[in-house]
Structures are given as structure tokens and as C-alpha cells.
Amino acid sequence: MPTPFRHPFLDLARERVVILDGGMGTSLHKYKPTDKDWGYAPNGKHLMNLSDALVYTHPEWIKDIHRGFFAAGCDGVETNTFNASQIVLDDFGMGEKLVEINRLNIKLAKEAAAEFATPDRPRFVIGSIGPGTKMPSIIDPAIWIDFDSLAEAYRTQIRVMIEERVDAILIETCFDLLQAKCVAVTAIEEMKRAGVRLPLMVQLTIIDANQKMLPGTDVPAALVALEPLDEIDVIGMNCGVGPDLMLDSVRHLSRHCGKLLSVLPNAGLPETRGDETYFPMTPTDVAEWLDRFVSEFGVNIIGGCCGTNKDHLAEVAKRIHGKKPTPRTPKYLPMVSSLLAGQELLTDPRPLLVGERTNTNGSKKFKQLLEKDDWHGLVEMAREQERE
């Protein structure tokens, strides 16, 4: 087991639960942005739902959202850079603005953090990297991308985050295990190239009650693929579903993951009410679930995703701030995994192996030895089978 990487953000998460923010998109839509608010790309394409680009038209919205989460009691906020990778920005005609969009959004988060940080209670800025729109695991020409091209699409965003010294890099909302692994490896490569080590978090996303990621991967398989990367400091879950449907996967991570754990769920499964999307879980509901994850499963870092706002996080902070995660003694499982599932290498009881060579129908050599009454040779064949 490698020596744990020491960093103020990770040290705090080992000492007490760290509370991150809620949904940036959810919070921005409270302002009911119009076409004018979203703005247009240089090529004239409308930027609706590219929240990252609101840094040009309404930076005050973004900064006020960060302030609201800090005032609610959050220890850290995520940068408004979820979509600010090359492929997504290219789709909107904003690819040439990638470096600037990332720098401006990181700057806003840092300014808000500085307003609330004290010597006794630091506040953190977490660099958010979303899943993008391409996946190496889905063989569909509309969304498939090869591993190397995907890595290149994230390098510049990661480099900016390293240069701006975010307190941690968060690869979040990972629907595709290969995408998660690709971006994590790319982040590790870029940190080594820069001679900088930052905390690295990876959060998986399941899409329904079946506890599966989009290609059908289960969380045990994902853990097998990601945990050997020593530079990943935190493995967790976010988005997709509410905390209730994350329960079995969080339990598995608690029992078998040797890294710090994070959980940032949605406020339940979304519902449609009229023309609006509604998330049913109240602040109390979310706080109760996250308290359970900290108390029962030793989760170190908590927060919210879609449907959660500063009211949800205020209730979370009121209930959980200062609490120590329950100590865990994770059990390592020798496993291998495919894209879909993991397979344990040790079984109990062990399988019974039958020596199929020791019969006249299954082995020509055995038949010949039997015809010669060569009992020594027959016994030696059986012993050879036993040794194998």
C-alpha cells in the first residue's frame, strides 16, 4: 500500500467529513436565463445550456452561487468548468476560448473561496471535469472516440487547472469506465510533466436502480480498473440517481476501496412537472442520506449534484459539519474485470478439479498403459494431474 499523499484538502477529509457544493446547473437555472443571457459563439451558434460560457455574460451569477454554497457551510466548491473540454466547446463553436473559459471560471471560484477562508477553516476550489459527449466504450459512430483522441481532448483543460493550482482535480459524472480511466491517466501524465502533484478524484455515475453505468459496467468492476492507479486519491459517485439508489454501490466501495470515498448524489430521480424538471428530495432527505453514508460507510467527502442547491447544502452542513467518518477496514479482493463486471480470483469453497485424462475414452496414453497393465504409469499420470 503506497504512502497516502499529504495535502490540506485530503488531510481534512481524513480528519472530518468535507462538504462540497451542490448543482451548479440547477443553481444557474434559478436565474431563468434568456437567449440573451446565454449569448452566442463567434460563429453565431447559440450557447444555451453551456453554463461554462456564462462567465462572459453573467460572471456575477456564478460567483454568487459559489458564495451561497460557502455561506451555507460548504468547505469547497467546484469550478464552473464541467463542459469546458475541447470536444464540447468545439461543438458549441467555442473551442478557441477553452483556456480563457477555464481560467476565468477558476478565478471566480478562488475569489469566492478567499472571501470565506480563515486560518482555522480553509476553503477549497475543486476543478470540475465532466464526461463530455464522446465515449470509447459505446460503438456508435455518433458518440464513439478512440482512447488517444479522448486523452488529447482533455489535456489542455487539465493543464490549465494545474497551472491555476486548483486544490483538487475532480473527474466527475463518469458514465463510461474507459472515459474515466482515460482522463485519470491523462491527468496523472500532465501532473508528472508539470512536476506538480494535486489531489485527484474520480466519481462514477450509475444510471438506474440496476447499479450500472451506461455501457452496463457495475461499480465493483470499475473499482478493479481504477484502484491500481496510485495517484487517484478519492473514488466516489455522483449524479445519475439519488442517494437511495446508490446504496449498494456505496456499501461495496466502503467495504473494498482503499482510497478516500466521496458521494454527491442528485436530489432523487427527476420528475417532469409541466414544463419544468423537478427533483423530489428535500434538503432534509438529502442530509439524512448523506449522514448515513458518513456514519455507516465512512464516506469522507459529501455534497450534491443535480437538483441540489444551497438550501440542501445548508441542511447537510447543519447536520454533518465537523463529523468524523466512521473508520473503515476495507478488504482487498483479488479480482479482474471486463468492461461489464468483475470476477473474484479466490473462491471459497475452492472448486473440485476432476482429472479427465485418467480414463480410456479421454486419453489415448491412458488406454495404452492400461492395455499393457502398466500400473506404475497409470498412477504417475494421476499424480501428474494432481500436481497440475
C-alpha positions in Angstrom: 0.0 0.0 0.0 1.6 3.3 -1.1 2.1 6.1 1.5 -1.0 8.4 1.4 -0.4 11.7 -0.4 -0.5 14.6 2.0 -2.4 17.7 1.0 -4.6 20.1 3.1 -7.7 19.0 1.3 -7.0 15.3 1.7 -5.8 15.7 5.3 -9.0 17.4 6.2 -11.0 14.6 4.6 -9.2 12.1 6.7 -9.9 14.1 9.9 -13.5 15.0 9.3 -16.1 14.9 6.6 -15.5 17.5 3.9 -18.7 19.1 2.4 -18.6 20.2 -1.2 -21.3 22.2 -3.0 -24.5 21.3 -4.9 -25.6 21.5 -8.5 -24.2 24.5 -10.5 -26.6 24.0 -13.4 -29.5 23.7 -11.0 -28.5 26.9 -9.3 -27.9 28.8 -12.6 -31.3 27.9 -13.9 -32.9 29.6 -10.9 -31.9 32.9 -12.7 -34.1 31.8 -15.6 -31.5 32.8 -18.3 -32.9 34.1 -21.6 -31.4 33.7 -25.1 -29.6 37.0 -24.5 -28.1 35.8 -21.2 -26.7 32.6 -22.8 -25.2 34.6 -25.6 -23.7 33.4 -28.9 -20.4 31.9 -30.1 -18.3 33.8 -32.6 -19.7 31.6 -35.3 -23.2 32.7 -34.3 -24.2 29.4 -32.6 -26.4 29.8 -29.6 -24.9 28.8 -26.3 -28.0 27.6 -24.4 -27.1 25.3 -21.6 -23.3 25.9 -22.0 -23.2 27.1 -18.4 -19.4 27.5 -18.6 -19.8 30.4 -21.1 -22.0 32.4 -18.7 -18.7 33.5 -17.3 -18.8 36.1 -20.2 -22.3 37.3 -19.8 -23.1 36.8 -16.1 -20.0 36.2 -14.0 -21.8 37.7 -11.0 -24.3 34.8 -11.1 -21.5 32.2 -10.9 -19.7 34.0 -8.2 -22.9 34.5 -6.2 -23.6 30.8 -6.4 -20.2 30.0 -5.1 -20.7 32.5 -2.3 -24.1 31.0 -1.5 -22.6 27.5 -1.0 -19.8 28.8 1.1 -22.2 30.7 3.3 -24.3 27.6 3.6 -21.3 25.9 5.2 -19.5 24.1 2.3 -15.8 23.5 2.6 -15.3 23.6 -1.1 -16.9 24.5 -4.4 -16.5 23.0 -7.9 -15.4 25.3 -10.8 -18.0 26.1 -13.4 -15.9 24.1 -16.0 -18.0 20.9 -16.3 -18.2 21.2 -20.1 -15.0 23.2 -20.7 -13.1 20.4 -22.5 -12.1 20.6 -26.2 -14.8 18.4 -27.8 -17.7 20.0 -26.1 -16.5 23.6 -26.6 -15.8 22.8 -30.3 -19.4 21.5 -30.6 -20.5 25.0 -29.5 -18.0 26.9 -31.6 -16.1 28.0 -28.5 -13.0 25.7 -28.8 -10.6 28.6 -29.2 -11.9 30.0 -25.8 -11.0 26.9 -23.9 -8.1 28.2 -21.9 -9.8 31.5 -21.2 -13.1 29.9 -20.1 -11.3 27.6 -17.7 -9.1 30.4 -16.2 -12.0 32.8 -15.7 -14.2 30.3 -14.0 -11.3 29.1 -11.7 -10.6 32.7 -10.9 -14.2 33.3 -9.8 -14.2 30.3 -7.6 -10.9 31.3 -6.0 -12.2 34.8 -5.3 -15.3 33.5 -3.6 -13.2 31.0 -1.6 -10.8 33.8 -0.4 -13.8 35.7 0.9 -14.7 32.9 3.3 -11.4 31.3 4.1 -9.9 31.8 7.6 -6.8 30.4 9.2 -8.9 28.0 11.2 -11.1 27.0 8.2 -9.6 26.9 4.7 -12.0 26.8 1.8 -11.2 24.8 -1.3 -11.6 25.1 -5.1 -12.2 21.8 -6.9 -11.5 21.7 -10.7 -14.5 20.1 -12.3 -14.1 17.9 -15.4 -17.2 16.5 -16.9 -17.8 13.4 -19.1 -18.1 15.2 -22.4 -20.1 13.9 -25.3 -17.9 11.0 -26.6 -17.4 7.6 -25.2 -14.8 4.9 -26.0 -17.0 2.1 -24.8 -20.0 2.7 -26.9 -19.6 1.5 -30.5 -21.8 4.1 -32.1 -20.4 6.4 -34.8 -22.2 9.3 -33.3 -20.5 9.2 -29.9 -17.5 6.8 -30.2 -14.0 8.0 -29.8 -10.7 6.3 -29.6 -8.7 6.4 -26.4 -5.8 8.6 -27.6 -8.1 11.2 -29.2 -10.1 11.4 -26.0 -7.0 11.9 -23.9 -5.9 14.8 -26.2 -9.3 16.4 -25.8 -8.8 16.8 -22.1 -5.1 17.7 -21.9 -5.4 21.5 -22.3 -8.2 21.8 -19.7 -6.1 19.7 -17.2 -3.0 21.8 -17.9 -4.9 25.0 -17.1 -6.1 23.5 -13.8 -2.6 22.5 -12.9 -1.3 26.0 -13.8 -4.0 27.7 -11.8 -3.3 25.4 -8.8 -6.9 24.2 -8.0 -7.0 22.4 -4.7 -8.1 19.1 -6.4 -9.0 17.8 -9.9 -12.4 16.1 -10.0 -13.2 13.8 -12.9 -16.9 13.6 -12.4 -20.2 12.1 -13.7 -18.3 9.3 -15.4 -20.9 7.2 -17.3 -18.1 5.3 -19.1 -15.4 3.4 -17.3 -12.9 3.7 -20.1 -13.5 7.5 -20.3 -12.9 7.8 -16.5 -9.7 5.8 -16.8 -8.5 7.7 -19.8 -9.0 11.1 -18.2 -7.5 10.0 -14.9 -4.3 8.6 -16.7 -4.1 11.9 -18.7 -4.3 13.9 -15.5 -1.6 11.8 -13.9 0.6 12.3 -17.0 0.1 16.0 -17.1 0.9 16.4 -13.3 4.1 14.4 -13.8 5.0 16.5 -16.8 4.5 19.7 -14.8 6.2 18.3 -11.7 3.1 19.0 -9.7 1.0 16.7 -7.5 -2.6 17.7 -6.9 -5.3 15.6 -5.3 -7.2 13.5 -7.9 -10.8 12.5 -7.5 -12.8 10.2 -9.8 -16.6 9.9 -9.4 -18.7 7.2 -11.2 -22.3 7.6 -12.3 -24.9 4.8 -12.4 -28.0 5.4 -14.4 -30.7 3.5 -12.7 -31.7 1.1 -9.9 -29.7 -1.7 -11.6 -26.5 0.0 -10.3 -24.9 0.0 -13.8 -23.0 2.7 -15.7 -24.2 3.5 -19.2 -22.3 0.6 -21.1 -23.5 -1.8 -18.3 -20.5 -1.6 -16.1 -21.1 -2.3 -12.4 -19.2 -0.4 -9.6 -17.1 -3.4 -8.5 -15.7 -3.7 -12.0 -15.0 0.0 -12.1 -13.2 -0.2 -8.8 -10.9 -3.0 -10.0 -9.9 -0.9 -13.0 -9.3 2.4 -11.2 -7.9 1.5 -7.7 -4.5 0.3 -9.0 -3.8 3.9 -10.2 -2.0 5.1 -7.1 -2.4 8.8 -7.9 -6.1 8.6 -7.7 -6.8 9.7 -4.1 -10.6 9.6 -4.0 -13.1 7.3 -5.7 -16.8 8.0 -5.4 -20.1 8.5 -7.0 -22.2 11.4 -8.2 -25.2 12.3 -10.4 -27.4 9.9 -12.3 -29.6 8.9 -9.3 -30.5 9.9 -5.8 -28.7 8.6 -2.7 -31.2 5.8 -2.2 -30.3 4.1 -5.5 -26.6 4.5 -4.7 -26.8 2.5 -1.5 -25.5 -0.9 -2.7 -22.6 0.6 -4.7 -21.6 2.9 -1.8 -21.6 -0.1 0.5 -19.3 -2.0 -1.9 -16.9 0.9 -2.1 -16.9 1.2 1.7 -16.0 -2.5 2.1 -13.4 -2.8 -0.6 -12.0 0.6 -1.7 -8.7 1.5 0.0 -8.9 5.2 -1.0 -11.0 8.0 0.4 -14.6 8.0 -0.6 -16.9 10.7 -2.0 -20.7 10.7 -2.6 -22.5 13.7 -4.3 -26.0 12.4 -5.3 -28.9 14.0 -7.1 -31.9 15.1 -5.1 -33.6 11.9 -6.2 -34.7 10.9 -9.7 -36.0 13.8 -11.8 -39.7 14.2 -12.5 -41.4 16.4 -15.1 -44.0 18.9 -13.7 -45.4 20.9 -16.5 -42.5 22.3 -18.5 -40.0 22.0 -15.6 -37.8 19.3 -14.3 -38.4 18.6 -10.6 -36.2 16.8 -8.1 -38.3 15.3 -5.3 -35.8 15.1 -2.4 -36.0 17.8 0.2 -32.9 19.2 2.0 -33.8 17.0 5.0 -34.0 13.9 2.8 -30.6 14.5 1.2 -29.0 15.4 4.6 -30.3 12.2 6.2 -28.9 10.0 3.4 -25.5 11.7 3.4 -25.4 11.4 7.2 -26.0 7.7 6.8 -23.2 7.4 4.3 -20.8 9.1 6.7 -21.9 7.2 9.8 -22.3 3.7 8.3 -19.9 3.6 5.4 -17.2 6.1 6.3 -17.6 8.4 3.4 -15.1 11.3 3.6 -16.4 13.8 1.1 -20.1 14.6 0.5 -22.1 17.1 -1.4 -24.9 17.3 -4.0 -25.4 17.2 -7.8 -28.4 17.8 -10.0 -31.4 19.2 -8.1 -29.4 20.3 -5.0 -28.9 23.9 -4.2 -27.6 26.0 -1.3 -30.7 25.1 0.9 -29.9 21.4 0.6 -26.2 22.0 1.5 -27.2 24.3 4.4 -29.1 21.4 5.9 -26.3 19.0 5.2 -23.8 21.3 6.9 -26.1 21.8 9.8 -26.3 18.1 10.3 -22.9 16.8 9.4 -20.3 19.6 9.7 -17.4 18.5 12.0 -18.4 14.9 12.0 -15.7 12.2 11.6 -16.3 9.5 9.0 -16.7 6.1 10.6 -13.4 4.3 10.4 -13.2 1.6 7.7 -11.1 -1.5 7.3 -11.6 -2.2 3.6 -10.9 -5.8 2.5 -8.9 -6.2 -0.7 -10.5 -8.5 -3.2 -8.2 -10.1 -5.8 -10.2 -9.5 -8.9 -10.0 -8.9 -12.6 -12.7 -7.1 -14.6 -14.1 -6.8 -18.0 -15.9 -3.7 -19.2 -19.1 -5.0 -17.6 -18.3 -7.0 -14.4 -15.6 -8.1 -12.0 -14.6 -11.6 -11.2 -13.0 -12.6 -7.9 -9.9 -14.8 -8.3 -10.4 -16.6 -4.9 -13.4 -18.7 -4.2 -14.5 -20.5 -1.1 -15.1 -23.4 -1.2 -12.4 -23.9 -3.8 -13.6 -25.8 -7.0 -13.2 -29.5 -7.3 -11.0 -30.3 -10.3 -11.6 -33.7 -12.0 -8.7 -35.3 -13.8 -10.3 -36.1 -17.2 -7.2 -37.8 -18.6 -7.5 -40.8 -16.3 -10.0 -42.7 -18.4 -9.7 -44.7 -21.6 -12.1 -42.5 -23.6 -10.4 -39.2 -22.7 -6.8 -40.2 -23.1 -5.1 -42.4 -25.7 -2.0 -42.7 -23.5 -4.0 -43.9 -20.5 -5.7 -46.5 -22.7 -2.3 -47.8 -24.0 -0.9 -48.0 -20.4 -4.0 -49.9 -19.3 -3.6 -52.4 -22.2 0.0 -53.0 -21.1 -1.0 -53.4 -17.4 1.4 -50.6 -16.7 0.0 -49.7 -13.2 3.1 -47.6 -12.4 2.5 -45.5 -15.5 -1.2 -45.1 -14.7 -0.5 -43.9 -11.2 2.1 -41.5 -12.4 -0.5 -40.0 -14.8 -2.9 -39.5 -11.9 -0.1 -37.9 -9.8 0.8 -35.5 -12.7 -2.9 -34.5 -12.9 -2.8 -33.8 -9.1 0.3 -31.7 -9.4 -1.3 -29.6 -12.1 
